[in-house]
Amino acid sequence: MSDILAQSLTLPCGVTLPNRIAKAAMTEGLADPAGVPTEELERLYGLWSDGGAGLLLSGNILIDADHLERPGNVIVDREPDEAMRAALAHWATVATRNDNHFWAQISHAGRQTQKNVNPHPKAPSPVKLGLPGGQFGEPVALTVPEIEDIVRRFGVCAAAVKAAGFTGVQVHAAHGYLLSQFLSPRSNLRSDQYGGDLANRARALLDTVRTVREAVGPDFPVAVKLNSADFQKGGFAFADSLQVAQWLEAAGVDLLEISGGTYEQPKLMGIEGIEEEEPQHVAHSTLMREAYFVDFALAMQEKVSIPLMVTGGFRCRDAMEQAINAGGADLIGLGRPLCVLTDAPARLLAGLDELPRYESNLSLFPGSLSFLTRIKTLRTLASFAVQYWYYAQLDTLGHTGKAEPDMSVFRGTRKVVAQQKQWLAARRRLQKVG
């Protein structure tokens, strides 16, 4: 058995990760209505710290309270008060109790803000998300001063989490969130310095990275999560991603996580999108059958020397080892398996061959009813229902310390929908008091 997964990884800033397994960022929804971390978040990350991964990435920490990725996000959109500083510090202490790293994923949802949070979210351009069901509102184009303020807020958030004891930050520029929206010519129709050619579309991201680096200093890990492609016609393509990766390397980024897709084309979740997938010009390997983005990372390594993290689809230890040995990945990201098996990294390091798979048991339309997924609205409903099942597992882990893998997808969905309504109602009451 290879010990490649147990090897340490030294980043360009000089910081060393203890092994090659990372707990990928997954939205938790466990903050209180003020956006402050809770005991439930601490319990969840304590389990993951005990679970053996060398790096834990938080779920979205939002830099704008009006642009949440989902109800229940942690929010750091200003200089934190004493209560927030204490809560962040407690969270960081528990999440690093086994000498692993804990990095904050900092983000702005842009047009992917749910309508019940903000019916008119700000975005690069007023291009509405192309999903059926009316879950997302009509976006409004950002002004240049508003963009500059968002960049500033990323720096404020980065400084705050560093002061609290987090050991790194990851700027989220993938999956169709705000910085990813700037990169895509489908969602960015601007004609000023933030739109048009790729250099302009990447300006908001590169300005953010520079501001974050200035906020945390040269010896603190700064990572970026970047789409290999959006997999949509006329969207952000792999050739664009290669160029942006080179710019990010020149900007001093320490780790680049390669992912892909958006809400409209949820490639990361292995789910068919609402439109035909746009093919990308990249050589295919046998690893592609399990790991969604390894081939993109292999091609990217020809252009950059920055360490790469690859997340999405990994279940077999052999595939993880092959991805590292082939040069396509320096770090393996695990997400959904850790929603149930929180010590999956330790088991892999001890020799477990394959992690359990849950997706096949979570279809809303099994067997003879699978033809219903040809209907766009039902396909969208099915993809969100599966996602909500994983949300429900994280909620259960946070409250009880134990997952419920036998929970039905219907029960999980009902649970999350009800909790999000309760959280939003509590937040509105809090805002009225404030």
URNORPE-V884829 format. One record per run of one state. SS is the DSSP state (2 for helix, 1 for strand, 0 for the rest). FROM is the first residue (numbers start at 1). LEN is the number of residues. If there is no record, write none. Layout:
((SS & FROM & LEN) (SS & FROM & LEN))
This chain:
((0 & 1 & 3) (2 & 4 & 3) (0 & 7 & 2) (1 & 9 & 2) (0 & 11 & 5) (1 & 16 & 2) (0 & 18 & 3) (1 & 21 & 3) (0 & 24 & 15) (2 & 39 & 12) (0 & 51 & 4) (1 & 55 & 8) (0 & 63 & 11) (1 & 74 & 2) (0 & 76 & 6) (2 & 82 & 14) (0 & 96 & 5) (1 & 101 & 7) (0 & 108 & 2) (2 & 110 & 3) (0 & 113 & 1) (1 & 114 & 1) (0 & 115 & 7) (1 & 122 & 2) (0 & 124 & 12) (1 & 136 & 1) (0 & 137 & 3) (1 & 140 & 2) (0 & 142 & 2) (2 & 144 & 21) (0 & 165 & 3) (1 & 168 & 6) (0 & 174 & 4) (2 & 178 & 6) (0 & 184 & 14) (2 & 198 & 4) (0 & 202 & 1) (2 & 203 & 14) (0 & 217 & 4) (1 & 221 & 7) (0 & 228 & 10) (2 & 238 & 13) (0 & 251 & 4) (1 & 255 & 5) (0 & 260 & 7) (2 & 267 & 3) (0 & 270 & 16) (2 & 286 & 4) (0 & 290 & 4) (2 & 294 & 7) (0 & 301 & 6) (1 & 307 & 5) (0 & 312 & 4) (1 & 316 & 1) (2 & 317 & 9) (0 & 326 & 5) (1 & 331 & 4) (0 & 335 & 1) (2 & 336 & 4) (0 & 340 & 4) (2 & 344 & 6) (0 & 350 & 4) (1 & 354 & 1) (0 & 355 & 4) (2 & 359 & 3) (0 & 362 & 5) (2 & 367 & 8) (0 & 375 & 1) (2 & 376 & 25) (0 & 401 & 8) (2 & 409 & 25) (0 & 434 & 1))
